[in-house]
Amino acid sequence: MNILETDGERLLVAVRTLLERKGIVSTAEVMERMAITDAASPGQGARMVARAWVDPKYRDLMLEDGAKAAEALGIPMRGMPPLGVLENTAEVHNLVVCTLCSCYPRAVLGYPPFWYKSAAFRARAIRDPRELLASEWKTVVPDTIKLRVVDSTADYRWMVLPMRPPGTDGWDEARLTAIVREGDMIGVTVPAV
Ligand code: FE
């Protein structure tokens, strides 16, 4: 009996076997990367956001080199594509999409949610992002604020540094971390208290 059920699974095994035979990547390295990706979750990105809110130096580092900023908090980035960070301000709101497939900042957010991979999200994010955010997420970005849609690719991943919401003065990092949701770091929602 063949335990590989689908074409996709057979293709995966074939590619992995080839990479190992050619000495490009070892089984141990593949297993390590899978374990790191499995362990990644939006809580990691949330820690980065909260740190940036309380520490201007960390914010500067994050905007300059997202991967370095992630590593500074102990998030493993070895072997991952570069990570860019887009800062939301009073003038500009950022939205991340992979128009081609599902490229996602997995190292800091974990696996992409189902909607991120959907053809509908990918098309509407380009065609009418303002309408998409308002109708699907109730995130209203007024016309006075520039809405920038950034394409995440296999070579370069993006996350959003959202604005710190009002009413959080004096909050410590742990409390701030707890209010940052996955969607806030993709730009479909904004943090609120
Ligand atoms: Fe992709």
Backbone and ligand atoms as CSV (ligand in chain L), in Angstrom:
chain,resi,resn,atom,element,x,y,z
A,1,MET,N,N,0.840,-1.203,0.000
A,1,MET,CA,C,0.000,0.000,0.000
A,1,MET,C,C,0.870,1.246,0.000
A,2,ASN,N,N,0.495,2.182,-0.817
A,2,ASN,CA,C,1.249,3.433,-0.865
A,2,ASN,C,C,0.716,4.381,0.214
A,3,ILE,N,N,1.608,4.762,1.158
A,3,ILE,CA,C,1.146,5.639,2.239
A,3,ILE,C,C,1.139,7.107,1.822
A,4,LEU,N,N,1.727,7.430,0.663
A,4,LEU,CA,C,1.707,8.806,0.187
A,4,LEU,C,C,0.424,9.021,-0.609
A,5,GLU,N,N,-0.490,9.779,-0.034
A,5,GLU,CA,C,-1.837,9.843,-0.569
A,5,GLU,C,C,-1.971,10.740,-1.801
A,6,THR,N,N,-1.313,11.866,-1.768
A,6,THR,CA,C,-1.567,12.832,-2.826
A,6,THR,C,C,-0.307,13.096,-3.655
A,7,ASP,N,N,-0.520,13.701,-4.826
A,7,ASP,CA,C,0.607,14.092,-5.682
A,7,ASP,C,C,1.530,15.050,-4.932
A,8,GLY,N,N,0.908,15.952,-4.184
A,8,GLY,CA,C,1.683,16.954,-3.439
A,8,GLY,C,C,2.630,16.295,-2.446
A,9,GLU,N,N,2.137,15.276,-1.745
A,9,GLU,CA,C,2.979,14.578,-0.768
A,9,GLU,C,C,4.118,13.829,-1.452
A,10,ARG,N,N,3.785,13.206,-2.588
A,10,ARG,CA,C,4.832,12.485,-3.327
A,10,ARG,C,C,5.899,13.453,-3.834
A,11,LEU,N,N,5.460,14.620,-4.321
A,11,LEU,CA,C,6.385,15.637,-4.820
A,11,LEU,C,C,7.287,16.124,-3.689
A,12,LEU,N,N,6.675,16.349,-2.516
A,12,LEU,CA,C,7.432,16.834,-1.361
A,12,LEU,C,C,8.549,15.859,-0.988
A,13,VAL,N,N,8.185,14.577,-0.923
A,13,VAL,CA,C,9.177,13.560,-0.552
A,13,VAL,C,C,10.282,13.484,-1.602
A,14,ALA,N,N,9.895,13.566,-2.878
A,14,ALA,CA,C,10.883,13.477,-3.961
A,14,ALA,C,C,11.865,14.645,-3.892
A,15,VAL,N,N,11.344,15.857,-3.697
A,15,VAL,CA,C,12.215,17.043,-3.637
A,15,VAL,C,C,13.139,16.959,-2.435
A,16,ARG,N,N,12.580,16.562,-1.293
A,16,ARG,CA,C,13.393,16.478,-0.077
A,16,ARG,C,C,14.508,15.435,-0.236
A,17,THR,N,N,14.152,14.288,-0.840
A,17,THR,CA,C,15.138,13.233,-1.052
A,17,THR,C,C,16.257,13.721,-1.970
A,18,LEU,N,N,15.902,14.422,-3.028
A,18,LEU,CA,C,16.900,14.963,-3.958
A,18,LEU,C,C,17.839,15.952,-3.265
A,19,LEU,N,N,17.260,16.858,-2.482
A,19,LEU,CA,C,18.069,17.860,-1.783
A,19,LEU,C,C,19.063,17.185,-0.845
A,20,GLU,N,N,18.595,16.115,-0.181
A,20,GLU,CA,C,19.469,15.396,0.747
A,20,GLU,C,C,20.571,14.655,-0.014
A,21,ARG,N,N,20.201,13.980,-1.105
A,21,ARG,CA,C,21.180,13.225,-1.881
A,21,ARG,C,C,22.252,14.125,-2.458
A,22,LYS,N,N,21.840,15.338,-2.871
A,22,LYS,CA,C,22.796,16.264,-3.463
A,22,LYS,C,C,23.585,17.026,-2.396
A,23,GLY,N,N,23.260,16.783,-1.141
A,23,GLY,CA,C,23.995,17.424,-0.056
A,23,GLY,C,C,23.661,18.899,0.123
A,24,ILE,N,N,22.516,19.321,-0.387
A,24,ILE,CA,C,22.120,20.734,-0.271
A,24,ILE,C,C,21.546,21.010,1.118
A,25,VAL,N,N,20.748,20.073,1.606
A,25,VAL,CA,C,20.197,20.230,2.955
A,25,VAL,C,C,20.066,18.841,3.580
A,26,SER,N,N,20.376,18.748,4.849
A,26,SER,CA,C,20.324,17.434,5.504
A,26,SER,C,C,18.949,17.201,6.133
A,27,THR,N,N,18.657,15.943,6.424
A,27,THR,CA,C,17.404,15.612,7.098
A,27,THR,C,C,17.290,16.361,8.416
A,28,ALA,N,N,18.420,16.435,9.130
A,28,ALA,CA,C,18.414,17.112,10.435
A,28,ALA,C,C,18.037,18.585,10.276
A,29,GLU,N,N,18.569,19.207,9.213
A,29,GLU,CA,C,18.257,20.624,8.988
A,29,GLU,C,C,16.785,20.827,8.639
A,30,VAL,N,N,16.250,19.908,7.832
A,30,VAL,CA,C,14.834,19.999,7.485
A,30,VAL,C,C,13.979,19.837,8.739
A,31,MET,N,N,14.327,18.860,9.573
A,31,MET,CA,C,13.566,18.613,10.796
A,31,MET,C,C,13.649,19.808,11.747
A,32,GLU,N,N,14.842,20.410,11.816
A,32,GLU,CA,C,15.035,21.561,12.705
A,32,GLU,C,C,14.161,22.727,12.241
A,33,ARG,N,N,14.183,22.970,10.916
A,33,ARG,CA,C,13.386,24.080,10.373
A,33,ARG,C,C,11.899,23.844,10.581
A,34,MET,N,N,11.451,22.594,10.407
A,34,MET,CA,C,10.037,22.275,10.619
A,34,MET,C,C,9.645,22.496,12.076
A,35,ALA,N,N,10.537,22.115,12.987
A,35,ALA,CA,C,10.245,22.280,14.408
A,35,ALA,C,C,10.140,23.763,14.770
A,36,ILE,N,N,11.066,24.574,14.194
A,36,ILE,CA,C,11.046,26.014,14.475
A,36,ILE,C,C,9.771,26.655,13.924
A,37,THR,N,N,9.407,26.259,12.700
A,37,THR,CA,C,8.192,26.827,12.096
A,37,THR,C,C,6.958,26.392,12.876
A,38,ASP,N,N,6.916,25.120,13.286
A,38,ASP,CA,C,5.769,24.643,14.064
A,38,ASP,C,C,5.624,25.412,15.373
A,39,ALA,N,N,6.787,25.807,15.942
A,39,ALA,CA,C,6.761,26.462,17.250
A,39,ALA,C,C,6.473,27.957,17.139
A,40,ALA,N,N,6.614,28.511,15.922
A,40,ALA,CA,C,6.409,29.948,15.758
A,40,ALA,C,C,4.929,30.292,15.892
A,41,SER,N,N,4.648,31.463,16.472
A,41,SER,CA,C,3.259,31.892,16.619
A,41,SER,C,C,3.220,33.413,16.657
A,42,PRO,N,N,2.032,34.001,16.435
A,42,PRO,CA,C,1.939,35.459,16.432
A,42,PRO,C,C,2.431,36.104,17.727
A,43,GLY,N,N,2.509,35.329,18.795
A,43,GLY,CA,C,3.017,35.878,20.054
A,43,GLY,C,C,4.436,36.392,19.925
A,44,GLN,N,N,5.188,35.812,18.994
A,44,GLN,CA,C,6.565,36.272,18.786
A,44,GLN,C,C,6.593,37.661,18.169
A,45,GLY,N,N,5.808,37.832,17.108
A,45,GLY,CA,C,5.726,39.152,16.487
A,45,GLY,C,C,5.175,40.179,17.471
A,46,ALA,N,N,4.216,39.756,18.299
A,46,ALA,CA,C,3.605,40.665,19.278
A,46,ALA,C,C,4.642,41.168,20.284
A,47,ARG,N,N,5.584,40.291,20.641
A,47,ARG,CA,C,6.648,40.715,21.565
A,47,ARG,C,C,7.515,41.790,20.923
A,48,MET,N,N,7.775,41.628,19.620
A,48,MET,CA,C,8.572,42.635,18.906
A,48,MET,C,C,7.844,43.972,18.876
A,49,VAL,N,N,6.552,43.926,18.575
A,49,VAL,CA,C,5.761,45.163,18.496
A,49,VAL,C,C,5.753,45.877,19.854
A,50,ALA,N,N,5.482,45.121,20.910
A,50,ALA,CA,C,5.415,45.728,22.247
A,50,ALA,C,C,6.758,46.335,22.633
A,51,ARG,N,N,7.844,45.641,22.300
A,51,ARG,CA,C,9.173,46.174,22.615
A,51,ARG,C,C,9.418,47.483,21.857
A,52,ALA,N,N,9.006,47.496,20.576
A,52,ALA,CA,C,9.192,48.712,19.771
A,52,ALA,C,C,8.386,49.879,20.338
A,53,TRP,N,N,7.228,49.580,20.934
A,53,TRP,CA,C,6.393,50.641,21.503
A,53,TRP,C,C,7.036,51.280,22.736
A,54,VAL,N,N,7.825,50.501,23.462
A,54,VAL,CA,C,8.390,51.048,24.706
A,54,VAL,C,C,9.862,51.430,24.570
A,55,ASP,N,N,10.511,50.988,23.491
A,55,ASP,CA,C,11.951,51.193,23.361
A,55,ASP,C,C,12.279,51.759,21.964
A,56,PRO,N,N,12.493,53.081,21.876
A,56,PRO,CA,C,12.730,53.715,20.569
A,56,PRO,C,C,13.941,53.138,19.835
A,57,LYS,N,N,14.953,52.719,20.584
A,57,LYS,CA,C,16.132,52.146,19.927
A,57,LYS,C,C,15.779,50.826,19.252
A,58,TYR,N,N,14.963,50.039,19.947
A,58,TYR,CA,C,14.526,48.767,19.369
A,58,TYR,C,C,13.638,49.020,18.145
A,59,ARG,N,N,12.792,50.034,18.234
A,59,ARG,CA,C,11.940,50.394,17.085
A,59,ARG,C,C,12.811,50.719,15.872
A,60,ASP,N,N,13.860,51.509,16.079
A,60,ASP,CA,C,14.760,51.864,14.973
A,60,ASP,C,C,15.388,50.607,14.362
A,61,LEU,N,N,15.839,49.700,15.222
A,61,LEU,CA,C,16.454,48.458,14.744
A,61,LEU,C,C,15.449,47.641,13.931
A,62,MET,N,N,14.224,47.586,14.457
A,62,MET,CA,C,13.177,46.792,13.801
A,62,MET,C,C,12.882,47.327,12.401
A,63,LEU,N,N,12.834,48.652,12.271
A,63,LEU,CA,C,12.529,49.250,10.962
A,63,LEU,C,C,13.714,49.105,10.002
A,64,GLU,N,N,14.911,49.025,10.582
A,64,GLU,CA,C,16.107,48.920,9.750
A,64,GLU,C,C,16.337,47.472,9.303
A,65,ASP,N,N,16.144,46.530,10.214
A,65,ASP,CA,C,16.421,45.128,9.917
A,65,ASP,C,C,15.551,44.238,10.818
A,66,GLY,N,N,14.417,43.816,10.261
A,66,GLY,CA,C,13.459,43.046,11.049
A,66,GLY,C,C,14.035,41.737,11.579
A,67,ALA,N,N,14.874,41.098,10.762
A,67,ALA,CA,C,15.445,39.815,11.187
A,67,ALA,C,C,16.366,40.003,12.396
A,68,LYS,N,N,17.171,41.051,12.359
A,68,LYS,CA,C,18.059,41.328,13.500
A,68,LYS,C,C,17.241,41.622,14.757
A,69,ALA,N,N,16.162,42.365,14.577
A,69,ALA,CA,C,15.308,42.703,15.719
A,69,ALA,C,C,14.645,41.444,16.289
A,70,ALA,N,N,14.255,40.530,15.407
A,70,ALA,CA,C,13.660,39.276,15.872
A,70,ALA,C,C,14.689,38.470,16.657
A,71,GLU,N,N,15.893,38.379,16.094
A,71,GLU,CA,C,16.949,37.615,16.771
A,71,GLU,C,C,17.296,38.216,18.121
A,72,ALA,N,N,17.203,39.540,18.216
A,72,ALA,CA,C,17.503,40.203,19.491
A,72,ALA,C,C,16.549,39.744,20.594
A,73,LEU,N,N,15.361,39.238,20.203
A,73,LEU,CA,C,14.403,38.729,21.194
A,73,LEU,C,C,14.413,37.200,21.241
A,74,GLY,N,N,15.444,36.606,20.625
A,74,GLY,CA,C,15.583,35.150,20.717
A,74,GLY,C,C,14.744,34.372,19.719
A,75,ILE,N,N,14.212,35.063,18.695
A,75,ILE,CA,C,13.416,34.380,17.671
A,75,ILE,C,C,14.374,33.885,16.582
A,76,PRO,N,N,14.397,32.568,16.312
A,76,PRO,CA,C,15.375,32.040,15.350
A,76,PRO,C,C,15.068,32.492,13.927
A,77,MET,N,N,16.069,33.082,13.248
A,77,MET,CA,C,15.886,33.590,11.882
A,77,MET,C,C,16.847,32.962,10.896
A,78,ARG,N,N,17.694,32.064,11.368
A,78,ARG,CA,C,18.684,31.475,10.479
A,78,ARG,C,C,18.000,30.720,9.337
A,79,GLY,N,N,18.440,30.986,8.116
A,79,GLY,CA,C,17.873,30.295,6.973
A,79,GLY,C,C,16.547,30.869,6.500
A,80,MET,N,N,16.071,31.930,7.157
A,80,MET,CA,C,14.804,32.534,6.755
A,80,MET,C,C,15.060,33.715,5.821
A,81,PRO,N,N,14.076,34.056,4.965
A,81,PRO,CA,C,14.245,35.232,4.109
A,81,PRO,C,C,14.329,36.492,4.977
A,82,PRO,N,N,14.894,37.586,4.414
A,82,PRO,CA,C,14.941,38.837,5.164
A,82,PRO,C,C,13.531,39.273,5.579
A,83,LEU,N,N,13.457,39.983,6.704
A,83,LEU,CA,C,12.166,40.456,7.210
A,83,LEU,C,C,12.154,41.975,7.211
A,84,GLY,N,N,11.225,42.548,6.446
A,84,GLY,CA,C,11.045,43.994,6.449
A,84,GLY,C,C,9.893,44.368,7.355
A,85,VAL,N,N,9.976,45.534,7.981
A,85,VAL,CA,C,8.928,45.976,8.890
A,85,VAL,C,C,8.380,47.323,8.409
A,86,LEU,N,N,7.061,47.374,8.237
A,86,LEU,CA,C,6.377,48.574,7.744
A,86,LEU,C,C,5.673,49.242,8.916
A,87,GLU,N,N,6.007,50.506,9.151
A,87,GLU,CA,C,5.440,51.196,10.311
A,87,GLU,C,C,4.168,51.956,9.938
A,88,ASN,N,N,3.079,51.640,10.634
A,88,ASN,CA,C,1.860,52.429,10.467
A,88,ASN,C,C,2.014,53.747,11.210
A,89,THR,N,N,1.554,54.816,10.568
A,89,THR,CA,C,1.617,56.139,11.203
A,89,THR,C,C,0.264,56.824,11.018
A,90,ALA,N,N,0.187,58.060,11.475
A,90,ALA,CA,C,-1.046,58.831,11.288
A,90,ALA,C,C,-1.279,59.130,9.812
A,91,GLU,N,N,-0.235,58.977,8.996
A,91,GLU,CA,C,-0.358,59.311,7.574
A,91,GLU,C,C,-0.519,58.085,6.677
A,92,VAL,N,N,0.032,56.948,7.098
A,92,VAL,CA,C,0.012,55.782,6.219
A,92,VAL,C,C,-0.353,54.502,6.981
A,93,HIS,N,N,-1.211,53.695,6.324
A,93,HIS,CA,C,-1.573,52.387,6.859
A,93,HIS,C,C,-1.067,51.329,5.872
A,94,ASN,N,N,-0.382,50.318,6.386
A,94,ASN,CA,C,0.206,49.279,5.540
A,94,ASN,C,C,-0.596,47.979,5.597
A,95,LEU,N,N,-0.692,47.333,4.445
A,95,LEU,CA,C,-1.342,46.030,4.350
A,95,LEU,C,C,-0.403,45.090,3.599
A,96,VAL,N,N,-0.202,43.891,4.159
A,96,VAL,CA,C,0.698,42.920,3.537
A,96,VAL,C,C,-0.120,41.841,2.825
A,97,VAL,N,N,0.324,41.496,1.615
A,97,VAL,CA,C,-0.331,40.425,0.858
A,97,VAL,C,C,0.744,39.702,0.059
A,98,CYS,N,N,0.508,38.413,-0.226
A,98,CYS,CA,C,1.343,37.741,-1.220
A,98,CYS,C,C,0.443,37.530,-2.430
A,99,THR,N,N,0.683,38.313,-3.470
A,99,THR,CA,C,-0.212,38.237,-4.633
A,99,THR,C,C,-0.058,36.921,-5.377
A,100,LEU,N,N,1.117,36.311,-5.256
A,100,LEU,CA,C,1.418,35.110,-6.027
A,100,LEU,C,C,0.927,33.836,-5.339
A,101,CYS,N,N,1.145,33.744,-4.033
A,101,CYS,CA,C,0.776,32.502,-3.340
A,101,CYS,C,C,0.457,32.781,-1.872
A,102,SER,N,N,1.394,32.514,-0.955
A,102,SER,CA,C,1.064,32.660,0.461
A,102,SER,C,C,2.282,33.025,1.295
A,103,CYS,N,N,3.269,33.728,0.708
A,103,CYS,CA,C,4.481,34.098,1.440
A,103,CYS,C,C,4.125,34.938,2.658
A,104,TYR,N,N,4.580,34.512,3.816
A,104,TYR,CA,C,4.132,35.047,5.097
A,104,TYR,C,C,5.345,35.122,6.014
A,105,PRO,N,N,5.401,36.080,6.915
A,105,PRO,CA,C,6.543,36.126,7.836
A,105,PRO,C,C,6.451,35.015,8.890
A,106,ARG,N,N,6.594,33.775,8.451
A,106,ARG,CA,C,6.374,32.605,9.319
A,106,ARG,C,C,7.268,32.581,10.540
A,107,ALA,N,N,8.493,33.084,10.383
A,107,ALA,CA,C,9.427,33.027,11.507
A,107,ALA,C,C,8.890,33.795,12.710
A,108,VAL,N,N,8.151,34.871,12.440
A,108,VAL,CA,C,7.662,35.685,13.558
A,108,VAL,C,C,6.161,35.563,13.788
A,109,LEU,N,N,5.413,35.011,12.833
A,109,LEU,CA,C,3.959,34.896,13.022
A,109,LEU,C,C,3.438,33.458,12.932
A,110,GLY,N,N,4.280,32.540,12.537
A,110,GLY,CA,C,3.808,31.152,12.368
A,110,GLY,C,C,3.158,30.954,11.012
A,111,TYR,N,N,2.338,29.916,10.902
A,111,TYR,CA,C,1.708,29.608,9.617
A,111,TYR,C,C,0.666,30.668,9.256
A,112,PRO,N,N,0.517,30.953,7.947
A,112,PRO,CA,C,-0.479,31.958,7.549
A,112,PRO,C,C,-1.904,31.472,7.806
A,113,PRO,N,N,-2.797,32.397,8.175
A,113,PRO,CA,C,-4.204,32.023,8.338
A,113,PRO,C,C,-4.824,31.666,6.983
A,114,PHE,N,N,-5.938,30.955,7.010
A,114,PHE,CA,C,-6.556,30.470,5.767
A,114,PHE,C,C,-6.907,31.613,4.818
A,115,TRP,N,N,-7.389,32.719,5.372
A,115,TRP,CA,C,-7.829,33.813,4.491
A,115,TRP,C,C,-6.662,34.441,3.749
A,116,TYR,N,N,-5.478,34.417,4.375
A,116,TYR,CA,C,-4.312,35.035,3.732
A,116,TYR,C,C,-3.969,34.312,2.430
A,117,LYS,N,N,-4.218,33.005,2.426
A,117,LYS,CA,C,-3.881,32.191,1.252
A,117,LYS,C,C,-4.976,32.240,0.189
A,118,SER,N,N,-6.139,32.766,0.529
A,118,SER,CA,C,-7.271,32.691,-0.399
A,118,SER,C,C,-7.084,33.603,-1.604
A,119,ALA,N,N,-7.602,33.151,-2.736
A,119,ALA,CA,C,-7.523,33.947,-3.969
A,119,ALA,C,C,-8.285,35.252,-3.795
A,120,ALA,N,N,-9.377,35.202,-3.043
A,120,ALA,CA,C,-10.210,36.397,-2.859
A,120,ALA,C,C,-9.430,37.490,-2.124
A,121,PHE,N,N,-8.773,37.132,-1.040
A,121,PHE,CA,C,-7.987,38.130,-0.296
A,121,PHE,C,C,-6.893,38.707,-1.178
A,122,ARG,N,N,-6.192,37.843,-1.883
A,122,ARG,CA,C,-5.046,38.283,-2.691
A,122,ARG,C,C,-5.483,39.220,-3.809
A,123,ALA,N,N,-6.645,38.946,-4.392
A,123,ALA,CA,C,-7.125,39.806,-5.480
A,123,ALA,C,C,-7.684,41.115,-4.939
A,124,ARG,N,N,-8.491,41.018,-3.882
A,124,ARG,CA,C,-9.170,42.223,-3.382
A,124,ARG,C,C,-8.205,43.176,-2.684
A,125,ALA,N,N,-7.124,42.630,-2.120
A,125,ALA,CA,C,-6.132,43.478,-1.453
A,125,ALA,C,C,-5.486,44.440,-2.446
A,126,ILE,N,N,-5.442,44.010,-3.697
A,126,ILE,CA,C,-4.854,44.858,-4.736
A,126,ILE,C,C,-5.904,45.760,-5.370
A,127,ARG,N,N,-7.062,45.168,-5.632
A,127,ARG,CA,C,-8.093,45.892,-6.386
A,127,ARG,C,C,-8.722,47.008,-5.566
A,128,ASP,N,N,-9.130,46.695,-4.357
A,128,ASP,CA,C,-9.782,47.703,-3.523
A,128,ASP,C,C,-9.525,47.411,-2.041
A,129,PRO,N,N,-8.302,47.686,-1.593
A,129,PRO,CA,C,-7.938,47.338,-0.214
A,129,PRO,C,C,-8.800,48.033,0.840
A,130,ARG,N,N,-9.177,49.271,0.578
A,130,ARG,CA,C,-9.978,50.000,1.557
A,130,ARG,C,C,-11.332,49.319,1.777
A,131,GLU,N,N,-11.933,48.911,0.674
A,131,GLU,CA,C,-13.235,48.237,0.745
A,131,GLU,C,C,-13.078,46.870,1.423
A,132,LEU,N,N,-12.000,46.173,1.096
A,132,LEU,CA,C,-11.745,44.857,1.687
A,132,LEU,C,C,-11.634,44.947,3.214
A,133,LEU,N,N,-10.814,45.887,3.676
A,133,LEU,CA,C,-10.599,46.015,5.119
A,133,LEU,C,C,-11.886,46.415,5.837
A,134,ALA,N,N,-12.655,47.313,5.218
A,134,ALA,CA,C,-13.891,47.782,5.853
A,134,ALA,C,C,-14.950,46.686,5.883
A,135,SER,N,N,-15.100,45.952,4.778
A,135,SER,CA,C,-16.194,44.976,4.724
A,135,SER,C,C,-15.863,43.684,5.453
A,136,GLU,N,N,-14.618,43.228,5.395
A,136,GLU,CA,C,-14.280,41.936,5.997
A,136,GLU,C,C,-13.779,42.057,7.438
A,137,TRP,N,N,-13.129,43.162,7.768
A,137,TRP,CA,C,-12.532,43.293,9.105
A,137,TRP,C,C,-13.070,44.475,9.912
A,138,LYS,N,N,-13.967,45.237,9.303
A,138,LYS,CA,C,-14.487,46.449,9.963
A,138,LYS,C,C,-13.345,47.411,10.324
A,139,THR,N,N,-12.272,47.333,9.540
A,139,THR,CA,C,-11.159,48.263,9.730
A,139,THR,C,C,-11.331,49.388,8.717
A,140,VAL,N,N,-11.743,50.551,9.223
A,140,VAL,CA,C,-12.010,51.673,8.326
A,140,VAL,C,C,-10.773,52.570,8.263
A,141,VAL,N,N,-10.164,52.619,7.093
A,141,VAL,CA,C,-9.017,53.494,6.864
A,141,VAL,C,C,-9.537,54.704,6.084
A,142,PRO,N,N,-9.619,55.856,6.746
A,142,PRO,CA,C,-10.198,57.030,6.070
A,142,PRO,C,C,-9.388,57.424,4.834
A,143,ASP,N,N,-10.069,58.077,3.900
A,143,ASP,CA,C,-9.423,58.496,2.653
A,143,ASP,C,C,-8.251,59.442,2.887
A,144,THR,N,N,-8.244,60.092,4.037
A,144,THR,CA,C,-7.162,61.032,4.345
A,144,THR,C,C,-5.861,60.303,4.679
A,145,ILE,N,N,-5.957,58.997,4.960
A,145,ILE,CA,C,-4.763,58.196,5.270
A,145,ILE,C,C,-4.390,57.361,4.049
A,146,LYS,N,N,-3.109,57.431,3.697
A,146,LYS,CA,C,-2.622,56.666,2.553
A,146,LYS,C,C,-2.638,55.169,2.900
A,147,LEU,N,N,-3.141,54.364,1.998
A,147,LEU,CA,C,-3.162,52.913,2.217
A,147,LEU,C,C,-2.138,52.282,1.279
A,148,ARG,N,N,-1.109,51.711,1.875
A,148,ARG,CA,C,-0.033,51.123,1.077
A,148,ARG,C,C,-0.111,49.600,1.150
A,149,VAL,N,N,-0.195,48.955,0.005
A,149,VAL,CA,C,-0.259,47.494,-0.061
A,149,VAL,C,C,1.111,46.985,-0.497
A,150,VAL,N,N,1.684,46.098,0.309
A,150,VAL,CA,C,3.045,45.632,0.041
A,150,VAL,C,C,3.026,44.136,-0.252
A,151,ASP,N,N,3.714,43.760,-1.313
A,151,ASP,CA,C,3.728,42.369,-1.751
A,151,ASP,C,C,4.840,41.584,-1.045
A,152,SER,N,N,4.445,40.548,-0.336
A,152,SER,CA,C,5.385,39.658,0.335
A,152,SER,C,C,5.803,38.572,-0.654
A,153,THR,N,N,7.075,38.291,-0.740
A,153,THR,CA,C,7.546,37.324,-1.733
A,153,THR,C,C,8.403,36.240,-1.075
A,154,ALA,N,N,8.841,35.296,-1.898
A,154,ALA,CA,C,9.702,34.228,-1.395
A,154,ALA,C,C,11.040,34.802,-0.914
A,155,ASP,N,N,11.446,35.938,-1.483
A,155,ASP,CA,C,12.753,36.515,-1.158
A,155,ASP,C,C,12.705,37.530,-0.032
A,156,TYR,N,N,11.529,38.087,0.224
A,156,TYR,CA,C,11.446,39.156,1.215
A,156,TYR,C,C,10.078,39.124,1.881
A,157,ARG,N,N,10.080,38.989,3.210
A,157,ARG,CA,C,8.817,38.944,3.946
A,157,ARG,C,C,8.591,40.264,4.662
A,158,TRP,N,N,7.338,40.584,4.861
A,158,TRP,CA,C,6.982,41.837,5.520
A,158,TRP,C,C,6.060,41.609,6.703
A,159,MET,N,N,6.213,42.460,7.725
A,159,MET,CA,C,5.215,42.534,8.790
A,159,MET,C,C,4.959,44.011,9.076
A,160,VAL,N,N,3.831,44.276,9.712
A,160,VAL,CA,C,3.440,45.653,10.023
A,160,VAL,C,C,3.734,45.942,11.492
A,161,LEU,N,N,4.313,47.118,11.742
A,161,LEU,CA,C,4.419,47.623,13.113
A,161,LEU,C,C,3.241,48.566,13.307
A,162,PRO,N,N,2.196,48.100,14.012
A,162,PRO,CA,C,1.006,48.942,14.159
A,162,PRO,C,C,1.260,50.099,15.124
A,163,MET,N,N,0.343,51.066,15.124
A,163,MET,CA,C,0.451,52.172,16.073
A,163,MET,C,C,-0.013,51.721,17.458
A,164,ARG,N,N,0.654,52.216,18.458
A,164,ARG,CA,C,0.241,51.912,19.830
A,164,ARG,C,C,-1.091,52.607,20.105
A,165,PRO,N,N,-2.090,51.849,20.559
A,165,PRO,CA,C,-3.409,52.469,20.718
A,165,PRO,C,C,-3.457,53.397,21.935
A,166,PRO,N,N,-4.314,54.422,21.873
A,166,PRO,CA,C,-4.494,55.304,23.022
A,166,PRO,C,C,-5.040,54.503,24.204
A,167,GLY,N,N,-4.787,55.001,25.403
A,167,GLY,CA,C,-5.296,54.320,26.593
A,167,GLY,C,C,-4.357,53.262,27.128
A,168,THR,N,N,-3.108,53.237,26.601
A,168,THR,CA,C,-2.156,52.219,27.064
A,168,THR,C,C,-0.941,52.843,27.756
A,169,ASP,N,N,-1.072,54.114,28.137
A,169,ASP,CA,C,0.054,54.783,28.810
A,169,ASP,C,C,0.445,54.042,30.079
A,170,GLY,N,N,1.734,53.845,30.234
A,170,GLY,CA,C,2.224,53.222,31.461
A,170,GLY,C,C,2.122,51.699,31.472
A,171,TRP,N,N,1.562,51.119,30.444
A,171,TRP,CA,C,1.458,49.653,30.400
A,171,TRP,C,C,2.838,49.043,30.232
A,172,ASP,N,N,3.059,47.889,30.869
A,172,ASP,CA,C,4.352,47.219,30.679
A,172,ASP,C,C,4.300,46.358,29.410
A,173,GLU,N,N,5.470,45.844,29.054
A,173,GLU,CA,C,5.596,45.113,27.785
A,173,GLU,C,C,4.671,43.905,27.689
A,174,ALA,N,N,4.551,43.173,28.799
A,174,ALA,CA,C,3.729,41.948,28.768
A,174,ALA,C,C,2.272,42.298,28.479
A,175,ARG,N,N,1.806,43.381,29.114
A,175,ARG,CA,C,0.410,43.794,28.916
A,175,ARG,C,C,0.191,44.286,27.483
A,176,LEU,N,N,1.181,44.995,26.968
A,176,LEU,CA,C,1.091,45.476,25.581
A,176,LEU,C,C,1.125,44.301,24.595
A,177,THR,N,N,1.998,43.333,24.885
A,177,THR,CA,C,2.114,42.165,24.001
A,177,THR,C,C,0.761,41.468,23.843
A,178,ALA,N,N,0.016,41.421,24.927
A,178,ALA,CA,C,-1.238,40.669,24.948
A,178,ALA,C,C,-2.327,41.285,24.061
A,179,ILE,N,N,-2.191,42.583,23.722
A,179,ILE,CA,C,-3.260,43.192,22.904
A,179,ILE,C,C,-2.941,43.166,21.406
A,180,VAL,N,N,-1.729,42.700,21.056
A,180,VAL,CA,C,-1.342,42.698,19.638
A,180,VAL,C,C,-1.794,41.389,18.993
A,181,ARG,N,N,-2.669,41.503,18.008
A,181,ARG,CA,C,-3.188,40.308,17.337
A,181,ARG,C,C,-2.475,40.085,16.006
A,182,GLU,N,N,-2.624,38.878,15.502
A,182,GLU,CA,C,-1.960,38.514,14.250
A,182,GLU,C,C,-2.319,39.495,13.122
A,183,GLY,N,N,-3.608,39.788,12.991
A,183,GLY,CA,C,-4.066,40.662,11.907
A,183,GLY,C,C,-3.471,42.063,11.989
A,184,ASP,N,N,-3.167,42.513,13.209
A,184,ASP,CA,C,-2.564,43.841,13.385
A,184,ASP,C,C,-1.201,43.902,12.708
A,185,MET,N,N,-0.531,42.754,12.637
A,185,MET,CA,C,0.833,42.710,12.100
A,185,MET,C,C,0.850,42.405,10.592
A,186,ILE,N,N,-0.370,42.255,10.018
A,186,ILE,CA,C,-0.503,42.110,8.572
A,186,ILE,C,C,-1.199,43.358,8.009
A,187,GLY,N,N,-1.923,44.036,8.915
A,187,GLY,CA,C,-2.562,45.295,8.537
A,187,GLY,C,C,-4.041,45.172,8.242
A,188,VAL,N,N,-4.643,44.017,8.549
A,188,VAL,CA,C,-6.083,43.892,8.329
A,188,VAL,C,C,-6.877,44.452,9.508
A,189,THR,N,N,-6.214,44.518,10.677
A,189,THR,CA,C,-6.843,45.100,11.864
A,189,THR,C,C,-5.851,46.049,12.522
A,190,VAL,N,N,-6.337,46.805,13.495
A,190,VAL,CA,C,-5.442,47.669,14.273
A,190,VAL,C,C,-5.662,47.369,15.756
A,191,PRO,N,N,-4.607,47.439,16.562
A,191,PRO,CA,C,-4.756,47.125,17.987
A,191,PRO,C,C,-5.728,48.082,18.664
A,192,ALA,N,N,-6.491,47.540,19.561
A,192,ALA,CA,C,-7.446,48.366,20.318
A,192,ALA,C,C,-7.504,47.845,21.744
A,193,VAL,N,N,-7.928,48.710,22.670
A,193,VAL,CA,C,-8.082,48.267,24.058
A,193,VAL,C,C,-9.513,48.478,24.513
L,1,FE,FE,FE,3.806,33.412,-1.661
